Amino acid sequence: MGKIALTLVIIGAINWLLVGLFEWDLVSALLGGESYRESSTISRIVYSLVGLCGLYSLKYLFMDERRART
């Protein structure tokens, strides 16, 4: 269950990274809706930071669970 939740968090973070950098919403593009949106510069910076943190979290998805508990 933890890896499923982490995978969804990473997907969401990558989506925010795309919104922050390119103002393009991957989830909306795939599931229907408005995929391009205008954002303020500050919100785009925040979206990009969240996305970068999600990319950093990829290492936890593949980490050995026994090693993570120590």
CHARMM-style PDB file with segment names, atoms N, HN, CA, C and O in Angstrom:
ATOM      1  N   MET     1       0.826  -1.201   0.000  1.00  0.00      PROA
ATOM      2  CA  MET     1       0.000   0.000   0.000  1.00  0.00      PROA
ATOM      3  C   MET     1       0.869   1.263   0.000  1.00  0.00      PROA
ATOM      4  O   MET     1       0.533   2.259  -0.642  1.00  0.00      PROA
ATOM      5  N   GLY     2       1.976   1.207   0.721  1.00  0.00      PROA
ATOM      6  HN  GLY     2       2.249   0.399   1.242  1.00  0.00      PROA
ATOM      7  CA  GLY     2       2.862   2.366   0.794  1.00  0.00      PROA
ATOM      8  C   GLY     2       3.470   2.720  -0.554  1.00  0.00      PROA
ATOM      9  O   GLY     2       3.605   3.896  -0.891  1.00  0.00      PROA
ATOM     10  N   LYS     3       3.840   1.691  -1.331  1.00  0.00      PROA
ATOM     11  HN  LYS     3       3.730   0.736  -1.057  1.00  0.00      PROA
ATOM     12  CA  LYS     3       4.440   1.959  -2.640  1.00  0.00      PROA
ATOM     13  C   LYS     3       3.402   2.509  -3.613  1.00  0.00      PROA
ATOM     14  O   LYS     3       3.737   3.323  -4.475  1.00  0.00      PROA
ATOM     15  N   ILE     4       2.160   2.083  -3.490  1.00  0.00      PROA
ATOM     16  HN  ILE     4       1.888   1.422  -2.791  1.00  0.00      PROA
ATOM     17  CA  ILE     4       1.099   2.629  -4.343  1.00  0.00      PROA
ATOM     18  C   ILE     4       0.893   4.104  -4.033  1.00  0.00      PROA
ATOM     19  O   ILE     4       0.781   4.929  -4.939  1.00  0.00      PROA
ATOM     20  N   ALA     5       0.845   4.431  -2.738  1.00  0.00      PROA
ATOM     21  HN  ALA     5       0.936   3.761  -2.001  1.00  0.00      PROA
ATOM     22  CA  ALA     5       0.667   5.826  -2.330  1.00  0.00      PROA
ATOM     23  C   ALA     5       1.847   6.673  -2.789  1.00  0.00      PROA
ATOM     24  O   ALA     5       1.658   7.785  -3.282  1.00  0.00      PROA
ATOM     25  N   LEU     6       3.061   6.157  -2.631  1.00  0.00      PROA
ATOM     26  HN  LEU     6       3.215   5.254  -2.230  1.00  0.00      PROA
ATOM     27  CA  LEU     6       4.246   6.905  -3.052  1.00  0.00      PROA
ATOM     28  C   LEU     6       4.249   7.097  -4.565  1.00  0.00      PROA
ATOM     29  O   LEU     6       4.630   8.163  -5.049  1.00  0.00      PROA
ATOM     30  N   THR     7       3.831   6.087  -5.314  1.00  0.00      PROA
ATOM     31  HN  THR     7       3.521   5.221  -4.921  1.00  0.00      PROA
ATOM     32  CA  THR     7       3.758   6.208  -6.769  1.00  0.00      PROA
ATOM     33  C   THR     7       2.794   7.315  -7.171  1.00  0.00      PROA
ATOM     34  O   THR     7       3.104   8.114  -8.054  1.00  0.00      PROA
ATOM     35  N   LEU     8       1.629   7.372  -6.532  1.00  0.00      PROA
ATOM     36  HN  LEU     8       1.377   6.722  -5.814  1.00  0.00      PROA
ATOM     37  CA  LEU     8       0.656   8.422  -6.839  1.00  0.00      PROA
ATOM     38  C   LEU     8       1.179   9.805  -6.470  1.00  0.00      PROA
ATOM     39  O   LEU     8       0.939  10.773  -7.192  1.00  0.00      PROA
ATOM     40  N   VAL     9       1.888   9.902  -5.358  1.00  0.00      PROA
ATOM     41  HN  VAL     9       2.083   9.116  -4.771  1.00  0.00      PROA
ATOM     42  CA  VAL     9       2.484  11.183  -4.958  1.00  0.00      PROA
ATOM     43  C   VAL     9       3.513  11.623  -5.991  1.00  0.00      PROA
ATOM     44  O   VAL     9       3.570  12.801  -6.343  1.00  0.00      PROA
ATOM     45  N   ILE    10       4.318  10.701  -6.474  1.00  0.00      PROA
ATOM     46  HN  ILE    10       4.272   9.744  -6.188  1.00  0.00      PROA
ATOM     47  CA  ILE    10       5.342  11.031  -7.466  1.00  0.00      PROA
ATOM     48  C   ILE    10       4.692  11.465  -8.770  1.00  0.00      PROA
ATOM     49  O   ILE    10       5.134  12.434  -9.386  1.00  0.00      PROA
ATOM     50  N   ILE    11       3.645  10.760  -9.200  1.00  0.00      PROA
ATOM     51  HN  ILE    11       3.286   9.973  -8.698  1.00  0.00      PROA
ATOM     52  CA  ILE    11       2.933  11.151 -10.417  1.00  0.00      PROA
ATOM     53  C   ILE    11       2.355  12.551 -10.262  1.00  0.00      PROA
ATOM     54  O   ILE    11       2.451  13.369 -11.178  1.00  0.00      PROA
ATOM     55  N   GLY    12       1.755  12.831  -9.106  1.00  0.00      PROA
ATOM     56  HN  GLY    12       1.678  12.167  -8.362  1.00  0.00      PROA
ATOM     57  CA  GLY    12       1.214  14.166  -8.856  1.00  0.00      PROA
ATOM     58  C   GLY    12       2.289  15.229  -8.857  1.00  0.00      PROA
ATOM     59  O   GLY    12       2.083  16.330  -9.368  1.00  0.00      PROA
ATOM     60  N   ALA    13       3.445  14.902  -8.284  1.00  0.00      PROA
ATOM     61  HN  ALA    13       3.612  14.007  -7.869  1.00  0.00      PROA
ATOM     62  CA  ALA    13       4.542  15.864  -8.250  1.00  0.00      PROA
ATOM     63  C   ALA    13       5.091  16.126  -9.650  1.00  0.00      PROA
ATOM     64  O   ALA    13       5.420  17.264  -9.988  1.00  0.00      PROA
ATOM     65  N   ILE    14       5.191  15.081 -10.458  1.00  0.00      PROA
ATOM     66  HN  ILE    14       4.925  14.157 -10.184  1.00  0.00      PROA
ATOM     67  CA  ILE    14       5.648  15.272 -11.836  1.00  0.00      PROA
ATOM     68  C   ILE    14       4.647  16.139 -12.599  1.00  0.00      PROA
ATOM     69  O   ILE    14       5.041  16.986 -13.400  1.00  0.00      PROA
ATOM     70  N   ASN    15       3.360  15.928 -12.351  1.00  0.00      PROA
ATOM     71  HN  ASN    15       3.040  15.240 -11.700  1.00  0.00      PROA
ATOM     72  CA  ASN    15       2.337  16.763 -12.987  1.00  0.00      PROA
ATOM     73  C   ASN    15       2.520  18.226 -12.586  1.00  0.00      PROA
ATOM     74  O   ASN    15       2.441  19.112 -13.437  1.00  0.00      PROA
ATOM     75  N   TRP    16       2.763  18.487 -11.303  1.00  0.00      PROA
ATOM     76  HN  TRP    16       2.827  17.768 -10.612  1.00  0.00      PROA
ATOM     77  CA  TRP    16       2.971  19.869 -10.857  1.00  0.00      PROA
ATOM     78  C   TRP    16       4.242  20.456 -11.454  1.00  0.00      PROA
ATOM     79  O   TRP    16       4.304  21.651 -11.744  1.00  0.00      PROA
ATOM     80  N   LEU    17       5.266  19.608 -11.639  1.00  0.00      PROA
ATOM     81  HN  LEU    17       5.216  18.637 -11.404  1.00  0.00      PROA
ATOM     82  CA  LEU    17       6.492  20.085 -12.281  1.00  0.00      PROA
ATOM     83  C   LEU    17       6.188  20.553 -13.704  1.00  0.00      PROA
ATOM     84  O   LEU    17       6.670  21.602 -14.132  1.00  0.00      PROA
ATOM     85  N   LEU    18       5.393  19.777 -14.434  1.00  0.00      PROA
ATOM     86  HN  LEU    18       5.001  18.925 -14.087  1.00  0.00      PROA
ATOM     87  CA  LEU    18       5.021  20.165 -15.795  1.00  0.00      PROA
ATOM     88  C   LEU    18       4.188  21.449 -15.800  1.00  0.00      PROA
ATOM     89  O   LEU    18       4.342  22.292 -16.684  1.00  0.00      PROA
ATOM     90  N   VAL    19       3.307  21.592 -14.811  1.00  0.00      PROA
ATOM     91  HN  VAL    19       3.181  20.907 -14.093  1.00  0.00      PROA
ATOM     92  CA  VAL    19       2.518  22.825 -14.703  1.00  0.00      PROA
ATOM     93  C   VAL    19       3.441  23.998 -14.398  1.00  0.00      PROA
ATOM     94  O   VAL    19       3.304  25.074 -14.981  1.00  0.00      PROA
ATOM     95  N   GLY    20       4.380  23.787 -13.482  1.00  0.00      PROA
ATOM     96  HN  GLY    20       4.492  22.913 -13.008  1.00  0.00      PROA
ATOM     97  CA  GLY    20       5.281  24.865 -13.095  1.00  0.00      PROA
ATOM     98  C   GLY    20       6.219  25.298 -14.200  1.00  0.00      PROA
ATOM     99  O   GLY    20       6.476  26.490 -14.368  1.00  0.00      PROA
ATOM    100  N   LEU    21       6.732  24.345 -14.952  1.00  0.00      PROA
ATOM    101  HN  LEU    21       6.523  23.377 -14.815  1.00  0.00      PROA
ATOM    102  CA  LEU    21       7.713  24.681 -15.981  1.00  0.00      PROA
ATOM    103  C   LEU    21       7.082  25.072 -17.311  1.00  0.00      PROA
ATOM    104  O   LEU    21       7.555  25.988 -17.983  1.00  0.00      PROA
ATOM    105  N   PHE    22       6.014  24.377 -17.687  1.00  0.00      PROA
ATOM    106  HN  PHE    22       5.630  23.632 -17.141  1.00  0.00      PROA
ATOM    107  CA  PHE    22       5.463  24.555 -19.028  1.00  0.00      PROA
ATOM    108  C   PHE    22       4.003  24.985 -19.060  1.00  0.00      PROA
ATOM    109  O   PHE    22       3.422  25.152 -20.132  1.00  0.00      PROA
ATOM    110  N   GLU    23       3.400  25.167 -17.857  1.00  0.00      PROA
ATOM    111  HN  GLU    23       3.871  25.031 -16.986  1.00  0.00      PROA
ATOM    112  CA  GLU    23       1.970  25.503 -17.749  1.00  0.00      PROA
ATOM    113  C   GLU    23       1.116  24.474 -18.489  1.00  0.00      PROA
ATOM    114  O   GLU    23       0.126  24.827 -19.131  1.00  0.00      PROA
ATOM    115  N   TRP    24       1.503  23.202 -18.394  1.00  0.00      PROA
ATOM    116  HN  TRP    24       2.306  22.915 -17.872  1.00  0.00      PROA
ATOM    117  CA  TRP    24       0.794  22.112 -19.056  1.00  0.00      PROA
ATOM    118  C   TRP    24       0.440  21.041 -18.033  1.00  0.00      PROA
ATOM    119  O   TRP    24       1.315  20.523 -17.340  1.00  0.00      PROA
ATOM    120  N   ASP    25      -0.842  20.711 -17.941  1.00  0.00      PROA
ATOM    121  HN  ASP    25      -1.553  21.132 -18.504  1.00  0.00      PROA
ATOM    122  CA  ASP    25      -1.355  19.762 -16.955  1.00  0.00      PROA
ATOM    123  C   ASP    25      -1.511  18.391 -17.609  1.00  0.00      PROA
ATOM    124  O   ASP    25      -2.428  18.182 -18.402  1.00  0.00      PROA
ATOM    125  N   LEU    26      -0.627  17.463 -17.282  1.00  0.00      PROA
ATOM    126  HN  LEU    26       0.119  17.632 -16.637  1.00  0.00      PROA
ATOM    127  CA  LEU    26      -0.627  16.130 -17.867  1.00  0.00      PROA
ATOM    128  C   LEU    26      -1.901  15.368 -17.522  1.00  0.00      PROA
ATOM    129  O   LEU    26      -2.482  14.710 -18.384  1.00  0.00      PROA
ATOM    130  N   VAL    27      -2.334  15.451 -16.279  1.00  0.00      PROA
ATOM    131  HN  VAL    27      -1.862  15.986 -15.578  1.00  0.00      PROA
ATOM    132  CA  VAL    27      -3.522  14.717 -15.855  1.00  0.00      PROA
ATOM    133  C   VAL    27      -4.751  15.188 -16.621  1.00  0.00      PROA
ATOM    134  O   VAL    27      -5.544  14.368 -17.083  1.00  0.00      PROA
ATOM    135  N   SER    28      -4.914  16.479 -16.757  1.00  0.00      PROA
ATOM    136  HN  SER    28      -4.270  17.145 -16.382  1.00  0.00      PROA
ATOM    137  CA  SER    28      -6.042  17.002 -17.529  1.00  0.00      PROA
ATOM    138  C   SER    28      -5.950  16.601 -18.994  1.00  0.00      PROA
ATOM    139  O   SER    28      -6.964  16.305 -19.627  1.00  0.00      PROA
ATOM    140  N   ALA    29      -4.741  16.593 -19.528  1.00  0.00      PROA
ATOM    141  HN  ALA    29      -3.918  16.834 -19.014  1.00  0.00      PROA
ATOM    142  CA  ALA    29      -4.566  16.211 -20.926  1.00  0.00      PROA
ATOM    143  C   ALA    29      -4.941  14.746 -21.143  1.00  0.00      PROA
ATOM    144  O   ALA    29      -5.533  14.399 -22.165  1.00  0.00      PROA
ATOM    145  N   LEU    30      -4.595  13.887 -20.180  1.00  0.00      PROA
ATOM    146  HN  LEU    30      -4.113  14.169 -19.350  1.00  0.00      PROA
ATOM    147  CA  LEU    30      -4.893  12.462 -20.318  1.00  0.00      PROA
ATOM    148  C   LEU    30      -6.346  12.126 -20.012  1.00  0.00      PROA
ATOM    149  O   LEU    30      -6.931  11.252 -20.653  1.00  0.00      PROA
ATOM    150  N   LEU    31      -6.927  12.813 -19.039  1.00  0.00      PROA
ATOM    151  HN  LEU    31      -6.451  13.522 -18.519  1.00  0.00      PROA
ATOM    152  CA  LEU    31      -8.259  12.457 -18.573  1.00  0.00      PROA
ATOM    153  C   LEU    31      -9.352  13.396 -19.068  1.00  0.00      PROA
ATOM    154  O   LEU    31     -10.520  13.242 -18.710  1.00  0.00      PROA
ATOM    155  N   GLY    32      -8.976  14.351 -19.876  1.00  0.00      PROA
ATOM    156  HN  GLY    32      -8.027  14.476 -20.167  1.00  0.00      PROA
ATOM    157  CA  GLY    32      -9.957  15.306 -20.378  1.00  0.00      PROA
ATOM    158  C   GLY    32      -9.952  16.573 -19.547  1.00  0.00      PROA
ATOM    159  O   GLY    32      -9.742  16.536 -18.335  1.00  0.00      PROA
ATOM    160  N   GLY    33     -10.177  17.656 -20.190  1.00  0.00      PROA
ATOM    161  HN  GLY    33     -10.348  17.685 -21.175  1.00  0.00      PROA
ATOM    162  CA  GLY    33     -10.178  18.936 -19.497  1.00  0.00      PROA
ATOM    163  C   GLY    33      -9.219  19.896 -20.147  1.00  0.00      PROA
ATOM    164  O   GLY    33      -8.657  19.621 -21.208  1.00  0.00      PROA
ATOM    165  N   GLU    34      -9.040  21.009 -19.510  1.00  0.00      PROA
ATOM    166  HN  GLU    34      -9.496  21.232 -18.649  1.00  0.00      PROA
ATOM    167  CA  GLU    34      -8.174  22.063 -20.024  1.00  0.00      PROA
ATOM    168  C   GLU    34      -6.739  21.782 -19.607  1.00  0.00      PROA
ATOM    169  O   GLU    34      -6.422  21.855 -18.420  1.00  0.00      PROA
ATOM    170  N   SER    35      -5.866  21.463 -20.553  1.00  0.00      PROA
ATOM    171  HN  SER    35      -6.124  21.403 -21.517  1.00  0.00      PROA
ATOM    172  CA  SER    35      -4.504  21.071 -20.203  1.00  0.00      PROA
ATOM    173  C   SER    35      -3.546  22.254 -20.106  1.00  0.00      PROA
ATOM    174  O   SER    35      -2.473  22.119 -19.518  1.00  0.00      PROA
ATOM    175  N   TYR    36      -3.902  23.401 -20.663  1.00  0.00      PROA
ATOM    176  HN  TYR    36      -4.774  23.510 -21.140  1.00  0.00      PROA
ATOM    177  CA  TYR    36      -3.053  24.592 -20.546  1.00  0.00      PROA
ATOM    178  C   TYR    36      -3.737  25.597 -19.641  1.00  0.00      PROA
ATOM    179  O   TYR    36      -4.935  25.853 -19.767  1.00  0.00      PROA
ATOM    180  N   ARG    37      -2.977  26.157 -18.740  1.00  0.00      PROA
ATOM    181  HN  ARG    37      -2.004  25.950 -18.637  1.00  0.00      PROA
ATOM    182  CA  ARG    37      -3.531  27.152 -17.819  1.00  0.00      PROA
ATOM    183  C   ARG    37      -2.482  28.208 -17.529  1.00  0.00      PROA
ATOM    184  O   ARG    37      -1.280  27.949 -17.585  1.00  0.00      PROA
ATOM    185  N   GLU    38      -2.956  29.385 -17.223  1.00  0.00      PROA
ATOM    186  HN  GLU    38      -3.933  29.595 -17.178  1.00  0.00      PROA
ATOM    187  CA  GLU    38      -2.033  30.453 -16.844  1.00  0.00      PROA
ATOM    188  C   GLU    38      -1.859  30.451 -15.341  1.00  0.00      PROA
ATOM    189  O   GLU    38      -2.823  30.264 -14.598  1.00  0.00      PROA
ATOM    190  N   SER    39      -0.635  30.659 -14.891  1.00  0.00      PROA
ATOM    191  HN  SER    39       0.147  30.811 -15.494  1.00  0.00      PROA
ATOM    192  CA  SER    39      -0.330  30.677 -13.473  1.00  0.00      PROA
ATOM    193  C   SER    39       0.573  31.860 -13.182  1.00  0.00      PROA
ATOM    194  O   SER    39       1.271  32.358 -14.066  1.00  0.00      PROA
ATOM    195  N   SER    40       0.553  32.304 -11.932  1.00  0.00      PROA
ATOM    196  HN  SER    40      -0.014  31.900 -11.214  1.00  0.00      PROA
ATOM    197  CA  SER    40       1.471  33.365 -11.537  1.00  0.00      PROA
ATOM    198  C   SER    40       2.882  32.786 -11.427  1.00  0.00      PROA
ATOM    199  O   SER    40       3.059  31.572 -11.324  1.00  0.00      PROA
ATOM    200  N   THR    41       3.858  33.650 -11.448  1.00  0.00      PROA
ATOM    201  HN  THR    41       3.713  34.636 -11.531  1.00  0.00      PROA
ATOM    202  CA  THR    41       5.247  33.214 -11.369  1.00  0.00      PROA
ATOM    203  C   THR    41       5.528  32.505 -10.055  1.00  0.00      PROA
ATOM    204  O   THR    41       6.226  31.491 -10.033  1.00  0.00      PROA
ATOM    205  N   ILE    42       4.995  33.027  -8.969  1.00  0.00      PROA
ATOM    206  HN  ILE    42       4.429  33.850  -8.988  1.00  0.00      PROA
ATOM    207  CA  ILE    42       5.239  32.417  -7.658  1.00  0.00      PROA
ATOM    208  C   ILE    42       4.623  31.022  -7.588  1.00  0.00      PROA
ATOM    209  O   ILE    42       5.251  30.097  -7.074  1.00  0.00      PROA
ATOM    210  N   SER    43       3.411  30.861  -8.094  1.00  0.00      PROA
ATOM    211  HN  SER    43       2.900  31.613  -8.511  1.00  0.00      PROA
ATOM    212  CA  SER    43       2.789  29.534  -8.049  1.00  0.00      PROA
ATOM    213  C   SER    43       3.544  28.557  -8.947  1.00  0.00      PROA
ATOM    214  O   SER    43       3.645  27.374  -8.622  1.00  0.00      PROA
ATOM    215  N   ARG    44       4.071  29.034 -10.064  1.00  0.00      PROA
ATOM    216  HN  ARG    44       3.989  29.995 -10.328  1.00  0.00      PROA
ATOM    217  CA  ARG    44       4.855  28.156 -10.939  1.00  0.00      PROA
ATOM    218  C   ARG    44       6.138  27.715 -10.246  1.00  0.00      PROA
ATOM    219  O   ARG    44       6.582  26.582 -10.435  1.00  0.00      PROA
ATOM    220  N   ILE    45       6.735  28.585  -9.455  1.00  0.00      PROA
ATOM    221  HN  ILE    45       6.375  29.505  -9.301  1.00  0.00      PROA
ATOM    222  CA  ILE    45       7.933  28.208  -8.700  1.00  0.00      PROA
ATOM    223  C   ILE    45       7.586  27.136  -7.670  1.00  0.00      PROA
ATOM    224  O   ILE    45       8.316  26.157  -7.514  1.00  0.00      PROA
ATOM    225  N   VAL    46       6.482  27.325  -6.978  1.00  0.00      PROA
ATOM    226  HN  VAL    46       5.889  28.120  -7.105  1.00  0.00      PROA
ATOM    227  CA  VAL    46       6.046  26.338  -5.979  1.00  0.00      PROA
ATOM    228  C   VAL    46       5.749  25.006  -6.656  1.00  0.00      PROA
ATOM    229  O   VAL    46       6.185  23.962  -6.171  1.00  0.00      PROA
ATOM    230  N   TYR    47       5.013  25.022  -7.772  1.00  0.00      PROA
ATOM    231  HN  TYR    47       4.659  25.871  -8.166  1.00  0.00      PROA
ATOM    232  CA  TYR    47       4.714  23.792  -8.501  1.00  0.00      PROA
ATOM    233  C   TYR    47       6.006  23.094  -8.919  1.00  0.00      PROA
ATOM    234  O   TYR    47       6.116  21.872  -8.812  1.00  0.00      PROA
ATOM    235  N   SER    48       6.968  23.852  -9.387  1.00  0.00      PROA
ATOM    236  HN  SER    48       6.879  24.844  -9.474  1.00  0.00      PROA
ATOM    237  CA  SER    48       8.236  23.268  -9.825  1.00  0.00      PROA
ATOM    238  C   SER    48       8.992  22.645  -8.660  1.00  0.00      PROA
ATOM    239  O   SER    48       9.570  21.567  -8.802  1.00  0.00      PROA
ATOM    240  N   LEU    49       8.995  23.310  -7.512  1.00  0.00      PROA
ATOM    241  HN  LEU    49       8.526  24.186  -7.397  1.00  0.00      PROA
ATOM    242  CA  LEU    49       9.670  22.751  -6.334  1.00  0.00      PROA
ATOM    243  C   LEU    49       9.017  21.453  -5.875  1.00  0.00      PROA
ATOM    244  O   LEU    49       9.709  20.496  -5.528  1.00  0.00      PROA
ATOM    245  N   VAL    50       7.692  21.418  -5.872  1.00  0.00      PROA
ATOM    246  HN  VAL    50       7.129  22.195  -6.154  1.00  0.00      PROA
ATOM    247  CA  VAL    50       6.970  20.191  -5.506  1.00  0.00      PROA
ATOM    248  C   VAL    50       7.323  19.077  -6.489  1.00  0.00      PROA
ATOM    249  O   VAL    50       7.538  17.934  -6.087  1.00  0.00      PROA
ATOM    250  N   GLY    51       7.380  19.412  -7.769  1.00  0.00      PROA
ATOM    251  HN  GLY    51       7.205  20.341  -8.096  1.00  0.00      PROA
ATOM    252  CA  GLY    51       7.734  18.424  -8.779  1.00  0.00      PROA
ATOM    253  C   GLY    51       9.143  17.891  -8.608  1.00  0.00      PROA
ATOM    254  O   GLY    51       9.370  16.688  -8.737  1.00  0.00      PROA
ATOM    255  N   LEU    52      10.080  18.759  -8.323  1.00  0.00      PROA
ATOM    256  HN  LEU    52       9.896  19.736  -8.218  1.00  0.00      PROA
ATOM    257  CA  LEU    52      11.457  18.324  -8.103  1.00  0.00      PROA
ATOM    258  C   LEU    52      11.561  17.427  -6.872  1.00  0.00      PROA
ATOM    259  O   LEU    52      12.324  16.461  -6.867  1.00  0.00      PROA
ATOM    260  N   CYS    53      10.802  17.743  -5.838  1.00  0.00      PROA
ATOM    261  HN  CYS    53      10.182  18.528  -5.841  1.00  0.00      PROA
ATOM    262  CA  CYS    53      10.779  16.885  -4.648  1.00  0.00      PROA
ATOM    263  C   CYS    53      10.200  15.515  -4.980  1.00  0.00      PROA
ATOM    264  O   CYS    53      10.652  14.500  -4.450  1.00  0.00      PROA
ATOM    265  N   GLY    54       9.205  15.487  -5.854  1.00  0.00      PROA
ATOM    266  HN  GLY    54       8.838  16.312  -6.284  1.00  0.00      PROA
ATOM    267  CA  GLY    54       8.648  14.211  -6.288  1.00  0.00      PROA
ATOM    268  C   GLY    54       9.659  13.384  -7.042  1.00  0.00      PROA
ATOM    269  O   GLY    54       9.750  12.173  -6.840  1.00  0.00      PROA
ATOM    270  N   LEU    55      10.427  14.029  -7.919  1.00  0.00      PROA
ATOM    271  HN  LEU    55      10.352  15.013  -8.084  1.00  0.00      PROA
ATOM    272  CA  LEU    55      11.481  13.301  -8.631  1.00  0.00      PROA
ATOM    273  C   LEU    55      12.535  12.775  -7.658  1.00  0.00      PROA
ATOM    274  O   LEU    55      13.040  11.665  -7.826  1.00  0.00      PROA
ATOM    275  N   TYR    56      12.862  13.563  -6.651  1.00  0.00      PROA
ATOM    276  HN  TYR    56      12.452  14.465  -6.514  1.00  0.00      PROA
ATOM    277  CA  TYR    56      13.809  13.122  -5.624  1.00  0.00      PROA
ATOM    278  C   TYR    56      13.264  11.909  -4.874  1.00  0.00      PROA
ATOM    279  O   TYR    56      14.029  11.033  -4.473  1.00  0.00      PROA
ATOM    280  N   SER    57      11.953  11.855  -4.685  1.00  0.00      PROA
ATOM    281  HN  SER    57      11.331  12.567  -5.011  1.00  0.00      PROA
ATOM    282  CA  SER    57      11.309  10.767  -3.940  1.00  0.00      PROA
ATOM    283  C   SER    57      11.302   9.447  -4.700  1.00  0.00      PROA
ATOM    284  O   SER    57      11.000   8.405  -4.118  1.00  0.00      PROA
ATOM    285  N   LEU    58      11.625   9.474  -5.980  1.00  0.00      PROA
ATOM    286  HN  LEU    58      11.870  10.321  -6.452  1.00  0.00      PROA
ATOM    287  CA  LEU    58      11.691   8.230  -6.739  1.00  0.00      PROA
ATOM    288  C   LEU    58      12.633   7.220  -6.091  1.00  0.00      PROA
ATOM    289  O   LEU    58      12.395   6.014  -6.169  1.00  0.00      PROA
ATOM    290  N   LYS    59      13.685   7.693  -5.462  1.00  0.00      PROA
ATOM    291  HN  LYS    59      13.878   8.672  -5.399  1.00  0.00      PROA
ATOM    292  CA  LYS    59      14.642   6.771  -4.848  1.00  0.00      PROA
ATOM    293  C   LYS    59      13.991   5.974  -3.711  1.00  0.00      PROA
ATOM    294  O   LYS    59      14.386   4.835  -3.461  1.00  0.00      PROA
ATOM    295  N   TYR    60      13.021   6.538  -3.032  1.00  0.00      PROA
ATOM    296  HN  TYR    60      12.699   7.463  -3.234  1.00  0.00      PROA
ATOM    297  CA  TYR    60      12.348   5.832  -1.946  1.00  0.00      PROA
ATOM    298  C   TYR    60      11.439   4.723  -2.469  1.00  0.00      PROA
ATOM    299  O   TYR    60      11.174   3.755  -1.757  1.00  0.00      PROA
ATOM    300  N   LEU    61      10.970   4.852  -3.678  1.00  0.00      PROA
ATOM    301  HN  LEU    61      11.186   5.639  -4.257  1.00  0.00      PROA
ATOM    302  CA  LEU    61      10.104   3.843  -4.267  1.00  0.00      PROA
ATOM    303  C   LEU    61      10.866   2.535  -4.477  1.00  0.00      PROA
ATOM    304  O   LEU    61      10.292   1.454  -4.347  1.00  0.00      PROA
ATOM    305  N   PHE    62      12.135   2.629  -4.795  1.00  0.00      PROA
ATOM    306  HN  PHE    62      12.601   3.507  -4.900  1.00  0.00      PROA
ATOM    307  CA  PHE    62      12.936   1.452  -5.090  1.00  0.00      PROA
ATOM    308  C   PHE    62      13.870   1.059  -3.948  1.00  0.00      PROA
ATOM    309  O   PHE    62      14.679   0.145  -4.100  1.00  0.00      PROA
ATOM    310  N   MET    63      13.766   1.733  -2.822  1.00  0.00      PROA
ATOM    311  HN  MET    63      13.109   2.476  -2.699  1.00  0.00      PROA
ATOM    312  CA  MET    63      14.613   1.449  -1.684  1.00  0.00      PROA
ATOM    313  C   MET    63      14.186   0.133  -1.018  1.00  0.00      PROA
ATOM    314  O   MET    63      12.998  -0.177  -0.937  1.00  0.00      PROA
ATOM    315  N   ASP    64      15.140  -0.605  -0.562  1.00  0.00      PROA
ATOM    316  HN  ASP    64      16.105  -0.354  -0.628  1.00  0.00      PROA
ATOM    317  CA  ASP    64      14.878  -1.842   0.177  1.00  0.00      PROA
ATOM    318  C   ASP    64      14.179  -1.483   1.490  1.00  0.00      PROA
ATOM    319  O   ASP    64      14.694  -0.676   2.265  1.00  0.00      PROA
ATOM    320  N   GLU    65      13.017  -2.072   1.743  1.00  0.00      PROA
ATOM    321  HN  GLU    65      12.598  -2.727   1.114  1.00  0.00      PROA
ATOM    322  CA  GLU    65      12.230  -1.708   2.929  1.00  0.00      PROA
ATOM    323  C   GLU    65      12.953  -2.031   4.224  1.00  0.00      PROA
ATOM    324  O   GLU    65      12.789  -1.309   5.207  1.00  0.00      PROA
ATOM    325  N   ARG    66      13.739  -3.079   4.255  1.00  0.00      PROA
ATOM    326  HN  ARG    66      13.872  -3.665   3.456  1.00  0.00      PROA
ATOM    327  CA  ARG    66      14.476  -3.396   5.469  1.00  0.00      PROA
ATOM    328  C   ARG    66      15.495  -2.322   5.798  1.00  0.00      PROA
ATOM    329  O   ARG    66      15.699  -1.977   6.962  1.00  0.00      PROA
ATOM    330  N   ARG    67      16.136  -1.795   4.758  1.00  0.00      PROA
ATOM    331  HN  ARG    67      15.970  -2.076   3.812  1.00  0.00      PROA
ATOM    332  CA  ARG    67      17.119  -0.737   4.967  1.00  0.00      PROA
ATOM    333  C   ARG    67      16.446   0.576   5.366  1.00  0.00      PROA
ATOM    334  O   ARG    67      17.031   1.362   6.111  1.00  0.00      PROA
ATOM    335  N   ALA    68      15.238   0.823   4.887  1.00  0.00      PROA
ATOM    336  HN  ALA    68      14.763   0.185   4.282  1.00  0.00      PROA
ATOM    337  CA  ALA    68      14.522   2.057   5.187  1.00  0.00      PROA
ATOM    338  C   ALA    68      14.095   2.124   6.634  1.00  0.00      PROA
ATOM    339  O   ALA    68      13.958   3.219   7.180  1.00  0.00      PROA
ATOM    340  N   ARG    69      13.879   0.990   7.272  1.00  0.00      PROA
ATOM    341  HN  ARG    69      13.990   0.101   6.828  1.00  0.00      PROA
ATOM    342  CA  ARG    69      13.407   0.965   8.666  1.00  0.00      PROA
ATOM    343  C   ARG    69      14.511   1.220   9.673  1.00  0.00      PROA
ATOM    344  O   ARG    69      14.227   1.540  10.827  1.00  0.00      PROA
ATOM    345  N   THR    70      15.755   1.089   9.268  1.00  0.00      PROA
ATOM    346  HN  THR    70      15.986   0.829   8.331  1.00  0.00      PROA
ATOM    347  CA  THR    70      16.855   1.269  10.220  1.00  0.00      PROA
ATOM    348  C   THR    70      17.235   2.703  10.373  1.00  0.00      PROA
ATOM    349  OT1 THR    70      18.145   3.023  11.139  1.00  0.00      PROA
TER     350      THR     70
END
